[in-house]
Amino acid sequence: MRVELSDDARQLVALFEDEAAVTVRDCVIDETHDQVVYLVKRGEMADAIGPGGETVANVEERLGRPVKLVEDADTPEDFVANALAPAAVYNVTVSENGDTIAYVEVAQEDRGAAIGRDGRNIDAARRLAKRHYDIDGIELT
């Protein structure tokens, strides 16, 4: 799917790409949870994070808000699993019965990490999954 970025999002992409020397595929400005979510090209996550998290910390300082990084993937199942990191995802099944829903198997002890504080992680995963794979919802099992 083709994703359109706002002017603000384009500026944030340029800032992160300059700081990290990586390719950003998408940027979501999440006003509800006061964070910026970057979708990073597959294989470039280590560079995006930087040594000891230095790159992310520098960008967060410049923006004055938290940054969430998600690594791009070739399949919707891998994409959803990456979007829910740092939770350990065991399995993702995408079902297309009317709506397209991703059912995600997460260990009980990782449900909190998958959801995030006030739902910030799962909300970001839902938005990205909708934008890139037209997935209508994500449900944890």
C-alpha positions, -999 to +999 in steps of 0.1 A: +000+000+000+011+035-007+014+056+025+010+094+023+029+115+049+020+149+062+045+177+060+052+174+097+058+136+093+081+143+064+102+167+085+104+141+113+115+114+087+143+137+075+154+144+110+156+107+119+173+097+087+199+124+091+206+114+127+206+076+121+217+072+085+189+047+079+158+045+056+125+054+073+095+038+055+068+056+075+063+080+104+032+082+126+028+112+149+008+098+178-007+128+196-029+106+218+002+089+234+026+118+227+051+097+208+065+094+173+065+060+156+091+053+129+089+023+106+126+015+097+137-005+067+142-042+074+178-049+084+186-014+096+171-015+131+205-018+149+217+014+132+184+031+139+188+024+176+225+032+177+251+021+202+235+018+236+204+034+223+223+066+216+206+075+183+171+071+197+180+091+228+193+119+206+162+121+185+139+119+216+158+148+231+155+169+200+117+161+197+110+163+234+088+131+232+093+094+231+102+075+199+090+040+191+109+021+163+093-007+143+113-028+118+096-033+085+088-069+073+079-087+041+047-104+054+018-090+074+024-116+101+061-106+106+051-070+104+025-073+133+050-092+154+077-065+149+052-038+157+044-054+190+081-056+201+095-059+227+068-085+235+077-120+225+052-130+198+048-167+193+024-167+163+004-143+142-026-155+121-043-131+098-080-140+092-101-124+065-137-131+074-153-097+065-128-077+084-091-085+083-079-093+119-045-103+131-047-128+160-015-126+180-003-153+204+017-136+232+029-152+264+008-140+294+039-123+310+044-103+278+008-090+274+017-058+292+046-051+269+025-058+238-002-034+250+021-008+264+013+020+289-023+032+282-024+010+250+004+029+232+021-001+217-009-019+205-024+013+191+007+020+172+008-016+158-029-013+148-023+020+129+008+007+111-009-026+102-038-007+088-016+016+068+006-010+053-014-043+051-050-031+054-055-050+087-086-038+105-076-050+139-052-068+162-063-091+189-041-107+215-048-144+223 
